[in-house]
Amino acid sequence: MATSTSSTRRRKGLAVPLLVLTLAGAGTVATAGTASAASTGSARVADSGLDFRPAENGDRVDLTGGGGRSGKSDKTQKSIPTSPARYVVELVDDPVTTYTGGIPGLARTRPAAGKRLEPHSAAAKAYRQHLGIQRSAVAEAAKVKVDQVYTTAFDGFSATLTPAQVDALKRDKRVRSVTASRAFSINQATPGAATPTPTPAAPTTAEATGAATAGAQTPTGSKPGSDTGAGIVIGVLDSGIWPDSPSFAKTMPAPAGWHGTCQTGYAFVVEHCNGKIVGARYFADTYLAATGGLPEGEYLSPRDMVGHGTHTASTAAGLPVEHVTISGRDFGSTSGVAPDAQIAVYKVLWGGSGYDADIIAGIDAAVADGVQVLNYSIGKQLGDWEPNTPIGTAFLNATLAGVFVSAAAGNDGFSGAISNAQPWVTTVGAAVTNVNEGTLQLGNGTKIVGASLDVLPGGQPRPLVFGEQAGSLDDGSAYCYGLDPAKVKGKVVACALDYPYGQVAEAKASGAAALILFDPWGNFRVNSIYDFPVLYLNTREQAGKLFNYLMRHPTDGTAMVTSGGDGSSVPAGVPSVADYSSTGPDKTHNGLMKPDLVAPGSDIIAAVSPPGNFGRQYDAYSGTSMAAPQVAGAAAILRAEHPDWSPGAVASALRTTATDTVGTDNPLAQGSGMLALDRADDPGLVIEPAAADLVAFGAAAQPDGRDLNLPSISLREYDGTKSVTLTRKLTNVGGRQETYQASVTGLPGMEVSVSPKAVTVPPGKTATVTITLRRGSAPWDRYVTGAITWRSAAHQVRIPVAARPWGVSPRLFDDNLEEFGRLVTGAFGLMEPGFTGKISGRSTGYTPIQWDSYSMPAGVNGGVFDPEALGVRAHTFTVPAGSAGIVVETATDDPNTNLDLWLYKGNKLVYRGAAWHSSERAWVFMPEAGTYTAYVFAQASGGPVVDYRLGHVILSRDGQYAPATLELPARVERGTTPSYKLRPDAPLEENVEYWAYTEFSTNGEVVPGHLVSTEQFWWE
């Protein structure tokens, strides 16, 4: 987002830090970097000595309940207010990219398959004139002053409109849509950002002593020096570019078919378009209209004052640069994925944010200029919430004109928050490919492995002090603000995460030997190059261990902080899906799998702009923003090698040849898997949707992508009482005839058939296969995942499959979040059936929840959860096979006590109740059999002893409890929300909470229902 903020979450006298999840967009714009323009003839790139620093942090709150205030962490950026007066108007005519003829005297402008768009041909010019006449007539009729004009990838304009003008335009048959302009932002996850914050690359022990670490990453198997994207132009829609970087210091001729220009502005002259940077433009009309001016430090110019656009451009197509030096350390060499590709800059972000009206203008210009690949590391807060947006339409038309679009999936770190989820866009998640670690050894021998890109001191243990005990509570010393140098000098200081750059500056100025940042809420893996010994502990478990050690050793704690680790900071190993990377399902469209694949996105060292990065010219950034240009560069290489391939063929080649990440084969997280460019060059078969089907999808009010010819299958909400039949068309892009055999892996419980099982496909020909899927014994309302693979003697073509049969609980999320809608009250239960037909049901009847009273010593007020801390008590339950649910609740009579409830199965957290009160509830529907442990955590207490009550019930699916009558409608309809009642046959004991399980049947299929309570829930 434009602003880079941290915030705090308060719960009954508690204040602990939490980085705000602004998701699909966001990122700090100051993440460190290297010098201004180093000499282009120098091999070594060093710091410039400039001192560009983010503004100081706002006030902080005290971690353990002391006085303090919360505030913004970075005031350098201006937030963007929404402007209801600014609109994007789309007209009904096709733009130049998609016009196929039909108007007398106007020839077709859409390119034939395999041909490039000719945006400046006589036909295109004549058609644009026609569009101009139509646009003027529409504007005149509504008395509208047109601002930005779109003709190539979008037919329409932007304008400031009154409500009357909006109404007039919507009633005009020459207008397709009128949409209020919306703000978008950087899809980067970086320290101090208003997003989940990931990491940069962690050095091994050798790396920490100054040896080179991997720089900007080349996807697995790519071949720099041979297949390098020569002749391809990658358009970068972003925050501009720092043209003085050695990553762009090469004079190159413009490639054939290039029509772009070099738009000059502040500190950006024609000479900066040297051929490597083949063109540059900026678009700010709507931003300026909405905000009244540029953010502080920005200039009306293609020059990047933030760093994000420079980083993405150099990651995709930066030149090889040796000995990248950051803060005096040599991080080795760096190179873009396609180092011989050329870069066209379209600055549409200002201080990290921009408006869709400006972004569409950038897309329109890029397609007219002749780019073959577009990178879009921009997204929407919380991901996409609706289909068929103006930006999506512009990308569709660009794709139909032969432009490949790579876009960032978002940095929310949980499911259903995918940005850029259109089927014609390759949506890219981020993977961790470098394990950059440091190890904290506490005085009691406990070792905690975190993330670090800095050189840590090692040596002997040093005194360890908690920031809260080493400064002013009112100034936020728990967050390293207001530290007393006399209490810090020469010591290791531990502070709760807030805004790392400000915290590091404070610790450094106070004479600390090292800084440990811990996140009590378990945010996302994050680190950067701070030029100071900093170790980041990103999980709740790590924070709890450290915090409670600090509480037990307020004066005699010690710590040894050493570079390197055992790999445990990335539990799955590498490559693995980054914890900040947004995952599926795609909540916007049924039948689409997103992300499409993942690529290196954590700790990517690439060029940045010095003003936004501490004067650095190179730095490590993390986010899906960094992953998308990896795929853009890979696409540029494939387009150079296969100029006849369509964007859909390129996307298919990248996806069907991807490999599983470590730790998961779940396509909801990894899509098709990890980018493997060496395999994509020769995929054997491609599976790409027809242009007409994409156009129909883009025009549908509720598009469903399951019938599109995509290299994946996603069935988010299908009727589990029926089979689903799909077709896929397999086109041989190889040089010889091959026979492929189909096989199915994973998908437990599903019945899957592929017909014919074997297909023989000559070069250039297409075979059609039919795929039938039936639920079988797979669970209702939960995903099963797997893959279908076609193998020949020389190739393997894999498409991922994710299917969740809709019973009575459709969800926009995966199966790792709360199962919303599974708890109901018997007096008025609601179901959401995914089927239509007659329905019957049964219940177990009601059984009371069992309550017991307990006492425990209080812990630290405002503390951090740790199973072994004071103020925590464990309660163990055995859940047998065949259970319908477990429900655990807490209560206390002390109004000054705040209880939190943590429910684990083994070492896995399955539910956490942490609301602003003590009436917590944790539950699991259809739990796996095994031992569950509920931890009651007195996060705040009114005295030295905490008295509380714990209730629990374990319901059997076959239980026979106090009889109750289930009143159901005779018939239900898919997608409606009919109600039902569960009435006890005899009066139940008053003031006692009872629970039951319901189950439904339709057409012989048994569908699990709900956990039903006699009590109103606390949120009702």
SULFEN-V786289 format. One record per helix or strand of 2 or more residues. SS is the DSSP state (H for helix, E for strand). FROM is the first residue (numbers start at 0). TO is the last residue. Records with the same first field share a line. If there is no record, write none. Layout:
SS->FROM-TO / FROM-TO
This chain:
E->6-10 / 13-17 / 85-90 / 148-149 / 155-159 / 174-179 / 182-186 / 232-237 / 276-281 / 323-325 / 328-329 / 341-346 / 352-354 / 372-375 / 377-378 / 403-407 / 425-431 / 436-441 / 446-450 / 461-465 / 491-495 / 513-517 / 533-536 / 557-562 / 575-576 / 596-599 / 603-606 / 617-620 / 684-685 / 711-718 / 723-731 / 737-745 / 750-754 / 757-760 / 765-773 / 783-790 / 795-805 / 822-824 / 827-829 / 836-837 / 839-842 / 845-847 / 849-856 / 871-878 / 882-890 / 897-904 / 907-912 / 920-924 / 929-939 / 944-955 / 963-966 / 970-971 / 978-983 / 993-1001 / 1004-1012
H->121-140 / 162-170 / 204-207 / 245-247 / 269-271 / 284-290 / 307-316 / 355-368 / 389-399 / 466-469 / 476-478 / 484-487 / 499-508 / 539-551 / 609-611 / 623-640 / 646-655 / 666-669 / 676-679 / 690-698 / 704-706
